[in-house]
Amino acid sequence: MDNFVFLPAIGTRGGILIAASSDHIKVTPQPLLQGTFSVSALITDLCCNSPWLLTGVYGPQSDEDKLNFLNEIRHIKALAPSEWVVLGDFNLISRASEKSNSNINLRMIRAFRAAIDDLHLKELPLIGRRFTWSNERLNSTLTKIDKVLFTEEWESTYPDFQLLPGSTDISDHCPLIMKKIQARHFSGFRFEAWWPNEDGFSEVVSQAWSKQLHTNDCIRKLHIKLTRTAKALKKWSKNLIKERRFCSAVASEVILQLDLAMENRSLTQQELDLRALLKGRLLALAAIQKIRWRQRSRLVWIRVGDANTKLFHLRANSRRRKNHIPFLHHCGHVASDHEDKATVLKNHFISLLGQPESATLRMNWSNLNLPSADLTHLDHPFDLDELGKAIKEMAAEKAPGSDGFIGLSSKDVGTRLRWIC
């Protein structure tokens, strides 16, 4: 029943309430972390039993109290777990663009930004609105003083959340709604940069590429070969990843049992060798994961050994959150489902492009007296040397087209082009 924690209001200001449905979330008060301007609770998702700390804040008005408020948040950081979220009305802005006029307290901006940096917090961007508060006057002053800040550890655990605005209704504040992104799983083909280093890769490609064809059209041949190769590689990768996950779980369990045995006795040489072997295998699997997340993050200019998997993971999550379109406004209604948004976009671009019509007028270029150039060489057929040069100049980990094959894969395909015709 008591699945909430609160900080009492002083008059009409300062009240904070953290509450949740006891069917899904457990709210555990943290009295040692309660302050003058904040209240904290441990939030536990009952479906996965993963706790994280939520701190609700209500920033004060005076500059002196604001500095005390920031120090209070710093004190909570010292006792908080790594997965931590701070949200509420901070009554502070972190940059000049978060206020609609030039009446800005630069000293408080610097103090707030310094606190955010000291606490290693990131701000969840608000989509759809620039400001969250208005003074409700004729010449309104607008500010963005309501925020959601979080640690990188929390983002790694909960990467699929966006911050959306609600209607102000009877308040001068805009409600902030944290909503999980309804991301659809990509079912197409993406060539993974780690595949060519795996045993069996060349055999899978050769077998799919050399299957018999029943067409004499060279372009058709290339299309069929690429399609067959993509399907074969996708199936091979799925089975390989499934096997690797199982082996990784078994190796981790064996290492754990050997670690426990080490506390009670000395391991034999065979056990030490096995432990070292399994650790080496897990290290190799971790390297593959790093390559996968590096490719998804698009930070291909960073070499794999120059950054850890966490950097690539956070970057990929940030790209997904930034690129996701939560809703579209069209003709007075809001499209939020994937199918509705796809229909709105399709109809919009059809209206822009229009319908093809037969031309009734033609341009007489000869009367314009424009300089001419001999471009007949553009109609010449491509030769293998030109194709090979173009393939070598492609970026290794970027796909130039929609087929999912990156430059690294195209270099292998380029050696097989002479087999097509």
C-alpha positions in Angstrom: 0.0 0.0 0.0 2.7 2.5 1.0 4.5 2.4 -2.3 5.5 6.1 -2.3 7.8 8.7 -0.8 7.2 12.4 -0.6 8.6 15.7 0.6 5.9 18.0 2.1 5.1 21.3 0.4 5.6 24.7 2.0 2.4 26.5 1.1 2.0 25.9 -2.7 5.7 25.3 -3.4 8.3 22.6 -2.8 6.2 19.4 -2.7 7.7 16.3 -4.2 6.0 12.9 -4.7 7.5 9.7 -6.0 4.9 6.9 -6.4 4.3 3.9 -8.6 2.0 0.9 -9.0 2.9 -1.8 -6.6 2.0 -4.4 -9.3 5.1 -3.5 -11.3 7.4 -1.2 -9.3 8.6 -1.2 -5.7 9.4 2.2 -4.2 11.8 2.0 -1.3 12.3 5.3 0.6 15.9 6.3 1.4 15.7 8.5 4.5 19.5 9.0 4.7 19.3 10.8 1.3 16.4 13.0 2.0 17.3 16.7 2.0 15.7 20.1 2.1 15.1 20.3 -1.6 15.1 16.7 -2.7 13.7 13.2 -1.8 15.2 9.9 -3.0 13.8 6.4 -3.4 15.2 3.1 -4.7 13.1 2.0 -7.7 13.0 -1.8 -8.3 11.4 -3.3 -11.4 9.6 -6.4 -10.1 9.8 -8.2 -13.5 13.7 -8.2 -13.5 14.5 -7.2 -9.9 16.9 -4.4 -11.0 17.1 -1.5 -8.6 18.2 2.1 -9.4 18.0 5.4 -7.4 15.5 8.1 -8.3 15.9 11.6 -6.8 13.1 14.1 -7.2 14.1 17.8 -6.8 12.4 21.1 -6.4 14.9 24.0 -6.8 14.7 27.0 -4.5 14.4 30.7 -5.6 17.3 32.6 -4.0 20.9 32.3 -5.3 22.2 31.3 -1.9 19.7 28.5 -1.6 20.4 27.4 -5.1 24.1 26.9 -4.2 23.0 24.9 -1.1 20.7 22.9 -3.4 23.5 21.9 -5.7 25.7 20.9 -2.8 22.8 18.8 -1.5 22.8 16.9 -4.8 26.5 16.4 -4.6 26.1 14.8 -1.2 23.5 12.4 -2.6 26.0 11.4 -5.3 28.5 10.2 -2.7 25.9 7.7 -1.4 24.0 6.9 -4.5 24.5 3.7 -6.6 25.9 4.0 -10.1 22.5 3.8 -11.7 20.9 7.1 -10.7 18.3 9.5 -12.1 17.7 13.1 -10.9 14.6 14.8 -12.2 12.2 17.6 -11.4 12.0 21.4 -11.3 15.7 22.5 -10.8 14.8 26.2 -11.1 18.1 26.6 -13.0 19.1 26.6 -16.6 22.3 25.2 -18.0 22.7 27.4 -21.1 21.5 30.7 -22.3 19.3 29.2 -25.0 17.1 27.7 -22.3 15.5 31.1 -21.6 13.5 33.3 -24.0 15.0 36.6 -23.0 18.5 38.0 -22.2 17.9 38.4 -18.4 20.3 35.6 -17.5 22.3 34.8 -14.4 25.6 33.6 -15.8 26.9 32.8 -12.3 24.1 30.4 -11.7 24.5 28.9 -15.1 28.2 28.2 -14.5 27.4 26.8 -11.0 24.8 24.4 -12.5 26.9 23.2 -15.3 29.8 22.6 -12.9 27.6 20.5 -10.7 26.4 18.5 -13.7 30.0 17.9 -14.8 31.1 17.0 -11.2 28.3 14.5 -10.8 29.0 12.9 -14.3 25.3 13.4 -15.3 23.8 13.6 -18.8 20.6 15.3 -19.7 17.8 13.4 -21.5 16.9 15.7 -24.4 13.3 17.0 -24.6 11.6 16.3 -28.0 8.9 18.6 -29.3 9.4 21.7 -27.1 12.1 24.2 -26.2 10.8 25.4 -22.8 9.0 23.8 -19.9 7.8 26.8 -17.8 6.0 30.1 -18.5 5.2 33.0 -16.2 1.7 33.2 -17.9 1.9 36.9 -18.7 1.4 39.0 -21.8 5.0 39.2 -22.7 5.8 35.7 -21.4 9.1 34.6 -20.1 9.9 31.0 -21.0 12.5 28.8 -19.5 13.6 25.2 -19.5 14.0 24.6 -15.8 12.5 21.1 -15.7 15.0 18.4 -16.5 15.8 14.7 -16.4 19.5 13.9 -15.6 21.0 10.4 -15.5 24.3 8.6 -15.2 25.9 6.6 -18.0 25.3 3.4 -16.0 21.6 4.0 -15.9 21.5 4.8 -19.7 23.3 1.5 -20.4 20.6 -0.4 -18.5 17.7 1.6 -19.9 18.7 2.8 -23.3 15.3 3.0 -25.0 13.7 6.0 -23.4 12.7 9.4 -24.8 11.5 12.5 -23.0 8.2 14.0 -24.4 6.2 17.0 -23.4 2.6 17.0 -22.1 0.0 19.8 -22.0 0.4 22.4 -19.3 -3.3 22.3 -18.5 -3.8 24.1 -15.2 -0.1 24.4 -14.4 2.6 26.9 -15.5 4.9 23.9 -15.9 5.0 21.4 -18.8 4.7 17.8 -17.6 7.6 15.6 -18.8 6.8 12.1 -19.9 9.5 9.5 -20.1 8.3 7.0 -22.7 10.0 3.9 -23.9 10.8 3.9 -27.6 8.7 1.4 -29.6 11.6 0.4 -31.7 11.0 -2.2 -34.4 13.5 -4.9 -34.9 15.4 -4.5 -38.2 14.8 -7.6 -40.2 17.0 -6.7 -43.1 20.6 -7.6 -43.8 23.6 -5.8 -42.4 27.1 -7.1 -43.1 29.0 -7.3 -39.8 32.6 -6.2 -39.8 33.7 -9.1 -37.6 32.5 -11.8 -40.0 35.6 -12.0 -42.3 37.8 -12.9 -39.4 35.6 -15.9 -38.4 36.3 -19.5 -39.4 33.8 -20.7 -42.0 33.1 -17.3 -43.4 34.8 -17.9 -46.8 33.1 -21.3 -47.2 29.7 -19.8 -46.6 30.2 -17.1 -49.1 31.7 -19.4 -51.7 28.9 -21.9 -51.4 26.2 -19.3 -51.7 28.0 -17.5 -54.5 28.6 -20.6 -56.7 25.1 -21.9 -56.7 23.6 -22.6 -60.2 21.8 -19.7 -61.9 19.1 -19.8 -64.7 19.6 -16.4 -66.3 21.9 -14.8 -68.8 21.4 -11.2 -67.6 24.6 -10.1 -65.8 22.7 -7.6 -63.5 20.2 -10.2 -62.6 23.0 -12.7 -61.8 24.7 -10.2 -59.5 21.4 -9.4 -57.7 20.7 -13.1 -57.2 24.2 -13.9 -56.0 24.2 -11.0 -53.5 20.7 -12.0 -52.2 21.7 -15.6 -51.7 25.0 -14.6 -50.0 23.1 -12.2 -47.6 20.6 -14.9 -46.6 23.4 -17.5 -46.1 25.5 -15.1 -44.0 22.5 -14.0 -41.9 21.6 -17.6 -41.1 25.3 -18.5 -40.4 25.7 -15.5 -38.1 22.5 -16.3 -36.2 23.7 -19.8 -35.4 27.2 -18.6 -34.6 26.0 -16.0 -32.1 23.6 -18.5 -30.5 26.5 -20.9 -30.1 28.8 -18.2 -28.8 26.3 -17.1 -26.1 25.8 -20.6 -24.9 29.6 -21.2 -24.7 30.1 -17.8 -23.0 27.5 -18.7 -20.3 29.2 -22.1 -19.7 32.7 -20.6 -19.6 31.5 -18.0 -17.1 30.0 -20.6 -14.8 33.1 -22.8 -15.0 35.3 -19.8 -14.1 33.0 -18.9 -11.2 33.2 -22.5 -9.8 37.0 -22.5 -10.2 37.2 -19.1 -8.4 35.1 -20.5 -5.5 37.3 -23.6 -5.3 40.4 -21.3 -5.3 39.3 -19.8 -2.0 39.4 -23.2 -0.3 42.3 -25.0 -2.0 45.0 -24.6 -4.5 44.0 -25.3 -8.1 45.8 -28.0 -10.0 47.8 -27.2 -13.1 45.1 -28.6 -15.3 42.5 -26.4 -13.6 44.7 -23.3 -13.9 45.2 -24.0 -17.6 41.5 -24.4 -18.1 40.7 -21.2 -16.3 43.3 -19.3 -18.4 41.9 -20.8 -21.6 38.4 -19.9 -20.8 39.3 -16.3 -19.8 41.1 -16.0 -23.2 38.1 -17.2 -25.1 35.8 -14.8 -23.2 38.2 -12.0 -24.0 38.0 -12.8 -27.7 34.2 -12.8 -27.5 34.3 -9.4 -25.8 36.5 -8.1 -28.6 33.9 -9.2 -31.2 31.2 -7.4 -29.2 33.3 -4.3 -29.3 33.6 -4.5 -33.1 29.8 -5.0 -33.4 28.9 -1.9 -31.2 31.6 0.2 -32.9 29.9 -0.5 -36.3 26.5 0.4 -34.9 27.8 3.6 -33.2 29.1 4.8 -36.6 32.3 5.9 -34.8 34.3 4.1 -37.4 37.1 6.7 -37.3 38.1 5.3 -33.8 40.2 2.2 -33.9 38.8 -0.8 -32.0 41.6 -0.8 -29.5 41.4 2.9 -28.7 38.0 2.8 -26.9 36.0 0.3 -24.9 32.6 -1.2 -25.7 30.8 1.1 -23.3 31.6 4.2 -25.5 30.3 2.5 -28.6 27.2 1.2 -26.8 26.3 4.6 -25.5 26.8 6.2 -28.8 24.6 3.7 -30.6 21.9 4.2 -28.0 22.1 7.9 -28.4 21.8 7.6 -32.2 18.7 5.4 -31.8 17.1 7.8 -29.4 17.9 10.8 -31.6 16.7 9.3 -34.8 13.5 7.9 -33.4 10.3 9.8 -34.4 7.8 9.4 -31.6 4.8 11.0 -33.4 3.7 13.1 -36.4 1.1 15.8 -36.6 -1.0 15.6 -39.8 -4.3 17.2 -40.6 -5.3 17.8 -37.0 -4.5 14.3 -35.7 -1.4 12.7 -34.2 0.1 9.6 -35.6 2.0 7.5 -33.0 1.9 3.9 -34.3 4.5 2.8 -36.7 2.0 2.0 -39.5 0.2 5.4 -39.1 3.5 7.3 -39.2 4.6 5.3 -42.3 1.3 6.2 -44.0 1.6 9.9 -43.1 5.1 10.1 -44.5 4.2 8.2 -47.7 1.2 10.4 -48.4 3.3 13.5 -47.7 6.0 12.7 -50.1 3.5 11.6 -52.8 1.9 15.0 -52.5 5.3 16.7 -52.9 6.4 14.6 -55.8 3.1 14.5 -57.5 2.0 12.2 -60.4 4.0 11.8 -63.6 2.6 13.6 -66.6 3.5 13.5 -70.2 5.5 16.5 -71.4 3.7 18.8 -73.8 6.6 21.2 -74.3 10.2 20.5 -75.1 13.3 22.6 -74.6 15.2 23.6 -77.8 18.7 23.5 -76.4 20.3 24.5 -79.8 18.7 27.9 -79.6 20.3 28.7 -76.2 23.9 28.7 -77.7 25.3 26.9 -74.6 28.9 25.5 -74.7 28.9 21.8 -75.6 31.2 19.1 -74.3 31.9 15.6 -75.6 30.4 13.2 -73.0 30.3 10.1 -75.1 32.8 8.4 -72.8 30.1 8.3 -70.1 28.1 5.8 -72.2 31.0 3.4 -72.5 30.6 0.2 -70.5 32.5 -0.2 -67.3 35.5 -2.6 -67.2 36.7 -4.7 -64.3 39.6 -2.3 -63.6 37.2 0.6 -63.0 35.0 -1.5 -60.8 38.0 -2.7 -58.8 39.2 0.9 -58.3 35.8 2.0 -57.2 35.5 -0.9 -54.7 39.0 -0.2 -53.2 38.1 3.4 -52.6 34.9 2.5 -50.6 34.8 3.1 -46.9 35.4 -0.3 -45.2 32.6 -0.2 -42.6 29.9 1.9 -44.4 27.2 0.6 -46.8 27.0 2.7 -50.0 23.5 1.3 -50.8 20.5 -0.2 -49.2 21.5 -3.9 -49.6 23.5 -3.9 -46.3 26.9 -4.8 -47.9 29.7 -2.6 -46.5 32.9 -1.7 -48.3 34.7 -4.5 -46.5 32.3 -7.1 -48.0 32.4 -5.5 -51.4 36.1 -6.0 -51.7 35.5 -9.7 -51.5 32.7 -9.5 -54.0 34.9 -7.5 -56.3 37.2 -10.5 -56.7 34.2 -12.6 -57.7 32.8 -10.1 -60.3 34.8 -11.8 -63.2 32.7 -15.0 -62.5 29.4 -13.3 -63.2 29.5 -12.9 -67.0 
